[in-house]
Amino acid sequence: MEFPLEINGDDLKYPEWQEPVRQALLELNKEKLKAQVAAAEAAIAHRLQALSQSSNHQPERWAIEDAQAILRVLKRDILGPG
């Protein structure tokens, strides 16, 4: 699995959705984390909708899958059920 973004880097390949994911990864406050994860998921959904019009962009789709896996781990391990 390729990590979908550099946590400390400013050189994001897909900043439209990677920046919200990075913000979620860096958030320490559990309540703020919920909002950050939701924002990241919304940005990813928006981008996936745009990508649905094209068959290209496979590397970005793979990066999105990795980011979604990371968000699932944050939700499961840090935010917990509910």
C-alpha positions in Angstrom: 0.0 0.0 0.0 1.4 3.3 -1.0 0.7 6.0 1.6 -1.7 8.5 -0.1 0.0 11.6 1.1 3.0 13.0 2.9 1.9 14.0 6.4 4.5 16.7 6.8 5.0 17.6 3.2 3.4 20.4 1.3 3.7 18.7 -2.1 0.3 16.9 -2.3 -0.4 15.3 -5.6 -4.2 15.5 -5.2 -4.7 18.4 -2.7 -8.4 18.7 -3.2 -9.0 15.6 -1.1 -5.6 14.8 0.4 -5.5 18.0 2.5 -8.7 17.1 4.4 -7.3 13.6 4.9 -4.0 15.0 6.2 -5.9 17.3 8.5 -7.8 14.4 10.0 -4.6 12.5 10.5 -3.0 15.4 12.4 -6.1 16.2 14.6 -5.7 15.3 18.2 -9.0 16.4 19.6 -11.5 13.6 19.3 -14.5 15.9 18.7 -12.7 17.9 16.0 -11.5 14.6 14.5 -15.1 13.6 13.8 -15.6 16.8 11.8 -12.2 16.3 10.0 -13.0 12.7 9.0 -16.4 13.8 7.7 -14.8 16.6 5.7 -12.2 14.2 4.3 -14.9 11.7 3.3 -17.0 14.4 1.7 -14.0 15.7 -0.3 -13.2 12.1 -1.4 -16.9 11.5 -2.4 -16.9 14.7 -4.4 -13.7 13.7 -6.2 -14.9 10.2 -6.9 -18.1 11.7 -8.5 -15.9 13.8 -10.8 -13.7 10.8 -11.6 -16.8 8.7 -12.5 -16.9 10.6 -15.8 -13.5 9.3 -16.8 -11.8 5.9 -17.1 -8.3 7.5 -16.6 -6.9 8.4 -13.2 -6.3 4.9 -11.9 -3.3 6.0 -9.7 -5.5 8.6 -8.0 -8.3 6.0 -7.5 -5.7 3.7 -5.8 -4.6 6.6 -3.6 -8.2 7.3 -2.7 -8.7 3.6 -1.7 -5.7 3.9 0.5 -7.0 7.1 2.1 -10.4 5.6 2.7 -8.7 2.7 4.5 -6.9 5.1 6.7 -10.1 7.0 7.5 -11.8 3.7 8.4 -9.0 2.9 10.8 -9.3 6.4 12.4 -13.0 5.9 12.8 -12.7 2.4 14.2 -9.7 2.7 16.5 -9.9 6.3 17.6 -13.5 7.4 17.3 -15.0 4.0 18.1 -18.6 2.9 17.6 -21.3 5.5 17.3 
